[in-house]
């Protein structure tokens, strides 16, 4: 049995997630049509956890549908951002990254300058300080981004291990020479 296009659209609308509905309303408001490629890009983005660059998203989408072009992915990412479903974040690596934004709690980021690891965190104390500073300067805060750059625990641990190994390697020749000298 085949469904008419109206019934198919009705069935699809009934199974749409809230995010899909938000996106559909947004593109309709912009005078754009719902396409299979846009639906796929939205689906892949929503399945992707963490932070994804446009190139990363394109690679994932392209494995599922090689006909989707890179320009389509980037334009759809802009639509997702404009619709409030995605948030663009920059980590100092020269690339825009995107994360889920719709009904996700605000958070800030710590970025390891060695390995690029990103740690998300939320601090009510920092939020309160920002509000106090905004009020002190009679500044109406509409949003904020906080990036803390440093070195993660794992990279610090690896650096300590490398230093200890280098120190041990430098001590070995001296210990061998001393041992040879005592045998003479």
N, C-alpha and C positions, 0 to 999 in steps of 0.2 A: 504494500500500500504506500502510495506517495502522498506526502502532505503538500498542500498548496503553500506558496511562498508566504502568505499571510499567516497561516497556521504555524509554519516553521518559525517565523519571526516571533510569534506569540510564545511558542514553546521555548525558544532561546531566551526570551525576555523573562520567562518564569524561572529559569535556572540561572539567571545572571547573579553574580555576586554584587555586593554593594559597591565595590570598587569599579566593576564593569559598568554598573548603572551610572556612577558619577562620571566615568569617562565618556560614556555614550551621550549623556546630557551635555557635557562640555563640548564635544565635537559637533553635536547638532547645533548648539548655540553659535558655534563658529562657522556654520554652514557647510560642514564637512560630512562625509558619509562614513558609515561603519564599514570597514573592509576586513577581510580575513587576515591580511598582513598586520593591520593595526591590532586586531584581536590577539594574534599570536604574540606580538611584541609585548602587549600588556600582560598576557598570561605568563610569558617567560620572565618578565620583570617581577611580577608578583611571586613567582616561584623562587626567585633568586634572593638569597639571604645576604645581608651585609651590604657592602658598597660595591657598585659595579660601574665601570666606565662605559662610555658609549661603544668603544671598540670591543670591550668584553661582552656587552650585551649583543652586539652585532654577531660576534663569533658564535654565541650560543644559539641565537635565532637562526643564523645561517645553517647550522647543522640540522635544524629541524625543517627549514624550508630554504633551500639554496636560491630561490627566486627573489627573496627579500633583499633589497639593496641597502647599503650602508646609509645613504641619505634618508631613506624611509625610517630607519631605526632612529637616527638623530632627530628627525622632525617629530616622530612619535614621542621620543623622550621629552622634547620641548612641550608637547601637548600634555603629557603626563605631569610635568612640572607645573604648567599653567593650571591644570585641573586640581592641583593640590595632592595628587597621588604620589608624586616623587619630589624629592628635595635635592637640589644640587649642592654638593659640598666640595671644597677644595682642600687638599692636604699638603700643598706645597710641592707637588711633583709635576706641576705644569698641566695636569689633566683634571677635567671635571669628573667627579664621581657622583653617583646617584644612589639614594637610599629611599626606602619606603617612608612616606610621610603621613598618609591618611590614617588617622586614629592611632598614631604611634606617639608614645610619650617623648617629649623633648629630651634631648641628651646632648652632651658635648663629647669631644674627642681628644684622646692622647695619641700621638703619632710617634713611633720609634724612628729616629733619623738614621738608624743603622739598617734595619730589616724592613721597614715600612709597615710593621704591624700597627693596627688601629684598635684602640681600646675605647669602647663607648662607656660613658658613665653619666650619672645624674647626681647632682649635689644640691640639695635644698639650701645649704649654706651659701654656695656661690650664687644661686638664683636670688637669694635675699640681698646679698651684697650688691649685685647688679641693680636691683630695684632701688636700694638706698642711694647708690651713686647717680642713677637717673633722676631720682627725686631731688637730690642735692643740687643738681645742675639744671633743674626744671626741664628735663628732657623726657619726651614721651617715647618710651621704648615700644617699637612695633615688632622687633625680633632681634635675635643676636646669634652669633656663631662664636664658639670658643674652641680654639685648637691649642693644645699644649704639645710642644715638641720636646722630645727627650730621648732617652735610651731605655728600652724595656729591660725587665729583670733577666730575661733569657740572654739577651745580647751582652749585658753586664757580666753574667755568669760565664759566658763563652770567652769574653775578654780576660777575665781573671784566670781561667784555665789556660789560655794561651800564654799569659804572662808567667804563670807558675811553670809551665812546660819550658818556656824560653830560659827562665832562671835556672831550672834544673839542668838543661842542656849546657849552659855556660859553666856550671859547677862541675860537671862530669869530667871535662878535660883536665881541670886543675886537680881534681881528686885522683885521676889516673896518673898524672905526672908525679904527684906526691907519693903515690903508692910505688911507682917505679923507682923513685929516689930512695925510698926506704929499703928496697931489695938490693941495692948495690953495696 
